[in-house]
Amino acid sequence: MPVEFVVVATNLFDGDWTALSFFDTMCLSNTICLAIEILEFPMPIKFYSTTDDYAFLSNFSPHGFVLHDAYWPTVEHYFQAMKFPSDPEYQEKIRTARSPKAAKSLGRTRDVSICPNWNALRDDVMRRAVAAKFAAHPDLAAALQETAAEPLIENAPSDYYWGCGTTETGRNRLGEILMETRASYETKD
């Protein structure tokens, strides 16, 4: 005699196993009732481009803010300029660069002395810029909160520190900082 299986998902009943009792009538001698719980896993939100649905998460998104009594057109402009605290003229050149790509290029130069302890400071610099961007744009802060508990991943193919890299084994520090920022709004509510 074949055995039938009846599968019941518990989250359809708010996780209340006793709600399954009405299925007892279906459990005859040739039927095995199996209750399973359907788990909901967060779906990662990957961002990188300034043209996709989550472009506002990018450091290149055109959402400026004020820090250090100056207007910064993007997070990328601010981040790159902060590498050169001993050269205010060069910082200004980066701040006024025509695009975030140009600011990034200027920030990658080694013709100008970079802050000697930059690697120790860079996460805090990024955290400060990201916080300022979202504070200056309440609509973006709301959109960030709408990502709920989803993991945020900068899908930068060649960046294994700020992004996930091509192998998705990168540190994803930008994604982590964005999630920290999102959590800070949750604690304010």
C-alpha positions in Angstrom: 0.0 0.0 0.0 1.5 3.4 -1.0 2.2 5.9 1.8 0.9 9.4 1.3 2.6 12.5 2.8 0.7 15.6 3.9 3.0 18.5 4.3 2.0 21.5 6.5 3.9 24.7 6.7 3.8 26.1 10.2 4.3 29.7 9.4 1.0 29.6 7.6 -0.5 29.3 11.1 1.8 31.9 12.8 4.1 29.1 14.0 1.4 27.5 16.2 1.8 23.8 16.0 -1.6 23.2 17.6 -3.3 24.8 14.6 -2.3 21.7 12.7 -4.8 19.5 14.6 -7.5 20.0 12.0 -5.2 18.0 9.7 -5.6 14.9 12.0 -8.6 13.8 10.0 -6.4 13.6 6.9 -3.9 11.3 8.8 -5.2 7.9 8.1 -3.3 4.7 8.6 -1.7 4.9 5.1 -0.8 8.6 5.5 2.2 10.1 7.2 1.6 13.7 8.3 4.8 15.8 8.2 4.9 19.3 9.6 7.7 21.5 8.4 8.5 25.1 9.0 9.2 27.3 6.0 12.1 29.6 6.9 12.4 33.0 5.3 16.0 33.9 4.5 17.0 37.5 3.8 17.8 38.2 0.2 21.0 40.2 -0.2 20.7 43.6 -1.9 23.7 44.0 -4.3 24.5 47.5 -5.4 27.3 49.0 -7.4 26.0 51.0 -10.4 24.6 54.5 -10.1 21.7 53.4 -12.4 20.2 50.3 -10.6 17.4 50.3 -8.1 19.8 50.7 -5.2 22.0 53.4 -6.8 21.4 55.6 -3.8 23.7 53.3 -1.7 26.7 53.9 -4.0 29.4 56.4 -3.0 29.0 57.8 -6.5 25.3 58.7 -6.0 24.8 62.5 -6.5 23.6 63.2 -3.0 25.8 65.9 -1.4 26.2 66.9 2.2 28.1 69.4 4.3 31.0 68.3 6.5 33.9 70.4 7.8 32.1 73.6 6.7 32.2 72.5 3.1 29.8 71.0 0.6 30.8 67.6 -0.7 29.0 66.5 -3.9 29.3 62.7 -3.1 30.6 60.4 -0.5 33.5 59.5 -2.9 34.6 63.2 -3.0 34.8 63.4 0.7 36.4 60.0 1.3 39.2 60.6 -1.3 39.9 64.1 0.0 40.4 62.9 3.6 43.4 60.9 2.5 45.4 64.2 2.3 44.8 66.2 5.6 48.2 67.9 5.3 47.4 69.3 1.9 44.3 71.5 2.0 44.8 72.7 -1.6 44.8 69.1 -2.9 41.7 68.3 -0.7 40.0 71.2 -2.4 40.9 70.0 -5.8 39.3 66.6 -5.0 36.2 68.3 -3.4 35.6 70.3 -6.6 36.4 67.4 -9.0 33.9 67.3 -11.8 32.7 63.7 -11.0 33.1 61.1 -8.3 35.2 59.1 -10.8 37.6 62.1 -11.1 37.7 62.4 -7.3 38.6 58.8 -7.0 41.3 59.1 -9.6 42.8 62.1 -7.8 42.6 60.2 -4.5 44.6 57.3 -5.9 47.6 59.4 -6.7 50.8 58.8 -4.8 52.3 62.0 -6.1 50.9 63.7 -3.0 51.6 62.3 0.5 48.7 60.2 1.9 47.9 60.3 5.6 50.4 57.8 7.1 47.8 56.0 9.2 45.1 56.1 6.5 44.3 52.4 6.8 43.5 52.9 10.5 41.3 55.9 9.8 39.5 54.9 6.6 36.5 53.1 8.1 35.7 56.0 10.4 36.0 58.5 7.5 33.6 56.4 5.4 31.2 56.0 8.4 31.2 59.8 8.9 30.5 60.5 5.2 27.8 57.9 4.9 26.1 59.2 8.0 26.2 62.7 6.7 24.8 61.7 3.3 21.8 60.0 4.8 21.2 62.8 7.4 21.2 65.4 4.6 18.6 63.4 2.6 15.7 62.1 4.7 14.2 60.4 1.6 17.4 58.3 1.2 17.4 57.5 5.0 13.8 56.2 4.5 14.8 54.2 1.5 17.8 52.7 3.5 15.4 51.8 6.3 13.1 50.1 3.7 15.9 47.6 3.0 14.8 46.1 6.4 17.1 43.3 7.5 18.4 42.5 4.0 22.2 42.2 3.8 23.7 45.1 1.8 26.6 44.1 -0.5 28.7 46.4 -2.6 29.1 44.3 -5.7 32.4 45.9 -6.7 34.2 43.3 -8.8 37.7 44.6 -8.1 37.3 45.8 -4.5 37.9 43.2 -1.8 37.9 45.6 1.0 34.9 47.9 0.5 33.1 45.4 -1.7 32.7 41.7 -2.2 35.0 41.3 -5.2 34.5 38.9 -8.1 34.7 35.9 -5.9 32.3 37.4 -3.3 34.8 36.8 -0.6 35.6 40.4 0.0 35.1 42.2 3.3 32.2 44.3 2.1 33.0 47.1 4.5 30.8 49.6 2.7 27.9 47.3 3.0 28.6 46.8 6.6 28.8 50.5 7.3 25.5 51.0 5.4 23.9 48.4 7.6 25.3 50.0 10.7 23.8 53.3 9.5 20.5 51.6 8.9 20.5 50.1 12.4 21.2 53.5 13.9 17.9 54.8 12.4 16.1 51.8 13.9 17.3 52.6 17.4 16.2 56.3 17.0 12.6 55.2 16.2 
